[in-house]
Amino acid sequence: MLYYLVRPIARLGTYIFFRKIYFANEDRIPRNKSVILAINHPTGFMEPIIMAVLLSKPLHFLVRGDFFSKKIYGSLLRALHMIPIFRMRDTTGFSGVKSNFSTFEACYAGLKEGKIIMIFPEGRTELEKRLRPLQRGLVRIAFGTLERYPDLEDLYVVPVGVNFTDGEQARSEVMINFGEPLSTRTFYRTGAAAEGDALLEALATAMAKNIVIVEDAADDELAETLLTLDRNERQEKIFPVIAADEACLWREKAIATRINELPVAEKEDLKIKASAYQKALKAAGVNDRALAKSQKSGVGELLFLILGCLPAWIGRAFCFLPAQLAQYIKAKRVRRLEYKLPVWAGVSWGMFLVYYLLWLLIAGLSGQWLILLIAVCLGGLGYFGLYYFEYYAHWSNVRRFQRLPSAQQAALKQQRESLRPFTQ
């Protein structure tokens, strides 16, 4: 019950928190079959939230067992379809890992019933553009289900790639792509270790096809510069927020592959150019988007900025308190980068839920239900304000670029053009 109550709130929050989500090829999930979704894990728990609110069917997840240490937390998490999985490094030893036997049994039974179970086969979360070695827990569950239910027609493992344009910031973009399902029956014969290894190898290959991978961490900064250039060249529509489009993912994968395959000398030269360009942008007080879209403002844009200013500020003022509290908790209470974005999202949604419950209480006690309607409208202005201030920031950025001396503008454009061939 709690899962279905929380889901619409999380869905609304997801639509607001991200500028764009590319959610492609969900139809590759076999219908009315036993399915495991194998997904990479770049953030603490943002991926399961997005998947739960966007998938058409209910989703069950395996999560770290130490989150269930307190009874009340365990009850809440189970009500949200979360299943504990214990790792040696998260427990006091083998006693905690023994609890996994009941977890495996729950997974076997759930898969037999046709439930979708999501697993993070990397076994840990790292905010990076890489796929870590897959752990054998997935094999244990997949093969164990077929062993427990030999008459089960098949069990499918669907590889899923989740890619954040910025895994630390709100109002970024997410690219999620579902790969072709793998038939576990194709690999399972006797449950031998070699069969499990073959399944993991095939799965790793399939997952990698849907993930933007920069093989060497030393190339991360270069990759981000080139990917940013490409993103700023796009002319994507703001709405709908959810789009079943995979073209952006393939563009970013192509850029990452090009970086991975560059000869060392050429790559080092490119890094020098990219670094020099970033330093020049910083010195000029502008960002790359100003160069990508530096046309002069039209009458329509100026009217939008003038007429939208007051509503945007009213919306921002109304949302200020819960938004700032969430920002504070994210900045001061969360240390690991991988958890900043999901904690920020979760706390934001919780704060706004409490905020609106207070407005509901005020309206109820006063008997003036118009108060609640006004609060909802002001929240809508807050959402409008997100787009307004993003647009204003870009407009201001372009204006700063246009005020630069002509020679400095030309030099920046020349530096940018020297990098563009590597993004095409």
N, C-alpha and C positions, 0 to 999 in steps of 0.2 A: 504493500500500500504506500509506504513512504517513498519508494522509488518513483511511483506514478504521480505523487504530489510534488516532489522536488523537480522532476523532469521538465515541466513547462517553465518553471522559474529559471532553471539552468539554461534552457533553450533561449529564452528572452535575453538572459545575460550574455550568452555566447554571441548572439546576433549583434549586441551592442559592443561587446569587448573587442571583437575582431573586425577589422575593416572588410576583409574578404576571406571566405573559406571555399577552396576548390575541393569538392567532394565527388570524386569520379569513380565510376564503375562499381557501384554498390551492387548492381545486378549480377556481378560475378559470384556473389554469395549463393551457394546452392539452396534452393527453397525446400523446406520441409525435410531437411537432412541434418545429420549430426555435424556441427561445424565448430572448429577452433579458429579464431582470428589471431594470427601471429603478427605482432606489431612492434616496431621499434619504440624506444623509450627516451626521447630527448628531454622531457620535463618530468617533474615529480608526479603530477596526476592530471595534467591538462588533456592528454590524449584520451583517457577513458571518459572524461566529461564530454568532450566534443563527440566522441563516438556514440555515447549513450543518448545524447540529445538528437543526433542526426540519423542514426540507424532506425529503420522502420520497425524492427523487431526489438524486444527487450534484450538487454545485454547483461551478462554476468562476467565479473573480472576476478582474476587472481591478484591479490595485493599482499604487501609485506605483513607477515603475521604479528610483528611487534606492535602494529597499530591496534591490535585487538587485545592488548594487555589488560585494559580495564573493562569490566563487564559492560558498563553502559556504552562505551565506545564500540565494543564488539557487537552489541545488539543493534546499534544504529547502522554500523557498516554492513551487517548482514541484511538489514532491511533495505539497504541500497544495492543489493545484489553483489556484494563483495565477499570473496571467499579467501580466508587466510592461507598463505603459504609461508612456511618458516624456512629460513636459511641459517646455516651454522653461525655466520657472522652477526646475525641479528638476535640470537638467542643465547642462553647460558650454556648451551651444549646440545647433546643428542636428545635430551628430554623434550626440548622444543620441537626438534625436527620430527620426533615420533608423532606429533600432532598432525603431520602431513598425511598420515594414513587415512584419517577421516576426511581430509580435504580431497584426496584422490578418489575416495569412494563417492563423495558428493559430485565430483566432476564426471566420473563414470556414469552415474545415474542421470545427471543432467544432460549429458550428451546423448544417452539412450533415449531420453524424452524429447530430443530435438532442440534443446536450448543452445544458444550461441554463447560460447565461453571465450573470453579474450585473454591472451597470455602474452607477457613480455619475455620472449625467449632469451634476450640478452642477459636477463637476471639482475640488471642494475640500470640506473638512470645517469646519463651523461649528456650535457648540452653541447653536442658536437655534430659535425657533418660526417659521421662515420658509423659503420655497423660493427658492433663488437661481436666476438665469438658467441654462438648460440649455446645455451646450456641444455642439459638432457632432460629437464623437467617436462618439457613438452612431449618428448618421446615417451616418457613414463606414462603420461596421461593418455596420449593417443593410442599407443600399443596396449596399455592396460585396459582401455575401454573395449577394444576388439577382443582381447583375451577374456574379459569378463562377460561379454555378450557376443559370442562367436557367430550368432545368427544375424548380427547387425550388418546391413547391406554394405555400408562403407562409412568412413569418417573423413571429412574433408578439412584440410588445413589451408586457410586462405591467407596469403602473404599481404600485409598492409604496410604502406610507407607513409609516415607522417613527417612533414617538412615545414618548419617555421621560418619565415623570413627574418624574424627576430624573436628568439625564445625568451627574451627578458622584458619585452615591451608590449603594452596593450596597443590596440589599433594597428596591429601588424597583420600579416596574411598567413594563412595555413594552406598547405597543399596536401591532400590526403588521396591516395590512390590504392585501389584494390587490385591485386594481381590475380592471375588464373589459379583456381583451387588445385591443390595437390591431393590426390587420392592416397589415403594411408594404406589401403589394401594393396596398392602397387608395391609398397615397400615391406609390408608386414608378412612374414611367413611363420617364423618360429619365435620372433621377438629377440633375436640375437643382436648383440651390440653392433655388428657390422650393418644390420638393417637400419638401426637407429641412426648410425652415422650417415648412411646414405640419405635418409629423410632430412636430417639437419643440413647436409650439404646442399641438397636440392632446394630446401627452404631458404637458406642463406642467399643462394643465387637469385631466387625469386624475389626475396625482400629487397636485395640490393638494386634490382631493376626499378624499384619504386621509391628509392631514397637518393637524395642529392648527397654524393659521397666525395669528400676531399680527402684523398688518401693520407697525405702528410700534414700534420698539424701546423708545420712551419708555413704552409701555403694558405692558412685560414684567412689571414688579412688580405692577401691578394684576391682570394676567391670572393670575399665580401665586397671588395671594391668593384670587381667586374660584375658580380651579380646585382649590385646596386645600380650600376650603369644600365644594365638590361631592364631592371624593374622600372627605372625612371623613363625609359623609352616607351613603355606600354601605354596604351590609351584604354584602360579597362573602365567599364561602367561601374558606378558605385553600387547600383542595385541591379539584380538581387544580391544580397550579401552571400548567399550560398549559390555556387555555380558548379554544375557538373562538367567542368572543363579541365582537361589534363595538359593543355598546351603549355601553360606556364611551367609545369613540372618538367616537361621534356626540354624546354629552353634552358632551365637552370641545370639540369643534368648534363646537357651538352656542354655548357660552359665549364662545369666541374671536371668533366672528362677531358676537355681540352687542356685544362691546367694540369691534370694528372699525367698527361701524355707528353707535355712539353719537355724538350731537352733541358738539362740542368742550366746550361749557360744562357739559353733563351729565357728560361723562367726567372733567373736572377736579374737579367736585364729588365724584364717586365715588372718585377717587384720594385726595382729602383724607380721606374717610371710611375707606377701606381702610388708609391710612397710620396714621391715628389708632388704628384697631383693632389693628394690628400692634404699635404702641408700647404700647398698654394691655396686650396679652398679655405682652409682654416685661417690663413693669413688674411684672406679677402673677406672673411666673415659670411661666406655663403656655402651652400651645399650643392651637390651634383644636380639635383632636380631643377635648380634655377637655370642651369645650362641646357638641360634636356628640353625644358618647356619655358623658354625665355621670351615668348612673344609679348607684345605690349597689351595692357589690359583694354578690353572693349567697354562700351557703355553698359552692357548687360552685367558684366562683372562688377563694375563700380556701383551700379544700382543695388546689386545683391549685397555687397559689403556695407553699403550705407543703410539699406532698409533692414538687413538682417542683424545689424549690430545690437540694437536694444533687445530683441527677443533672445538672442544668443547669450547676452550678459544676464538677463533675467533667469534663463535656464541654468546657467553656470552657478549663479548665486543660490538658486534653490537646491542644487545638487552638491554644493560645496562641502558641507559638513560630512556626509557619509563618504564622499569621494576622497576627501583629505584624510579621514581616519584610516581608510583602506590603504592609501599611499604610505601613511606613517608606519603602519604595521608591516607592510612589505619592506620598507626601507630599513627599519630599526630592529625588527624581530626575526627576519629571515636571512640566514647567512649564505646558504648554498644557492648558486645561480639557478640551478635546476628547479628550485621550489619557489622562486620569486614570482614568476608569472601565475602559476596555479593558485598560490596563496592569495595573491593580489586579486585574482578573479573571484575566488571563493569568498573572501572577506568582503569584497565590493558587493557581491550579490546578497550576502547576509546583512550587511549594513543597510542596503536599500530596502530589503524586505522589512527589517525592523522599523526603518524610517517611515515606510508607507503604513505599517501597522499602527504606528503612533498617530498618523494623520487619520486613519480609520477610526481609532479610539476617540480622537478629538471630535471628528464628525458625529460619531455615535452619541457621545456625551452631550454635545451641544444641540443635537437634533438637526444640524445644518449639513445635509448630505452634499450640498453644493461645494462645501469645503473639500471633500474628497475628489470631486470632479475637477476642481481647480488644481489640486495637487497632481492629479494624473496629467492634466494639460501642461503644467509646469515641468513635469518629468519629460514630456514630449519635447518641450523647448530645450531641456537639457540635452536630449539626444540630437536635436538640431544644432545645438551649440558645439557638439563634438565636430561635426562636419564644417561648421562655420569657422571655428578657430583653426582647424587643419588647413582650410582654404586660405584663411588670412595669413597663416604662417608661410604658406607657399607664395602668396602674393607679395608679402614683405620681403621674402628671400629673393624673388625675381627683381623687385625694385632695387634692392641693395646691389645686385649684380649689374643692373642697368646704369647705376650711378658710378660704377667703377670707371677709371680711365679706359679709353678705347684700346690702348695697347695692352692693358692688363686683361681685359675681356678676351682679346684675341689670343693672348698667351694661354689663358685657361682653356679656351676652346681647342687650341692646338694640342695641348696636353691630353685633353679628353679624347680627341680624334685619334691620337696615337694608341689609345687603349681599345677603341671601339672594334677594330678587326677581331679581337679575341672574344667578343661577345656575339658575333654574328655567325 
